[in-house]
């Protein structure tokens, strides 16, 4: 067998098993974008009707009506099923339940898994940012920096940081893509 080339290594790094935790509009849109970018994605949702609709009809009429979803997107209501084997976990649960959601699955996250936070807000009571909530609820794991590349008619723009939330990305926008890495310079690449 021939050694991996740099292109092969980059390709294998780009196609990862992803778990998106949170089956609302934002989590579903992120999961769909990851699938369209060639990743294997499982969406965790608390609501059984969301899980059934995603798996059977490839839609999420409760939270993202009218948006067809890829046949490759799978959903589950079981946290273990969603997290075991994931190389990337994207948290998109509502801020008021994020700590409990992360805690409930923390034991299923493998060492070295990249954790990314798409939830916006500040936790009531602690005033922690959502990245701080995830870091505290999943000890031993690093929360990644997220980068978005937005390509428009007149050029491209990069947006990166610990928390990025753009509601207009919830619509199918093939010109919007994103990458992740625990290193900010790598996330920009």
HUHUVEN-V353158 format. One record per run of one state. SS is the DSSP state (~ for helix, > for strand, _ for the rest). FROM is the first residue (numbers start at 1). LEN is the number of residues. If there is no record, write none. Layout:
ss: (SS SS)
from: (FROM FROM)
len: (LEN LEN)
This chain:
ss: (_ ~ _ > _ ~ _ > _ ~ _ > _ > _ > _ ~ _ > _ ~ _ > _ > _ > ~ _ > _ > _ > _ ~ _ > _ ~ _)
from: (1 6 15 17 22 25 37 40 45 48 58 60 61 64 65 74 77 79 84 88 92 98 109 114 118 122 123 129 130 138 143 144 145 153 155 162 167 171 176 182 184 189)
len: (5 9 2 5 3 12 3 5 3 10 2 1 3 1 9 3 2 5 4 4 6 11 5 4 4 1 6 1 8 5 1 1 8 2 7 5 4 5 6 2 5 1)
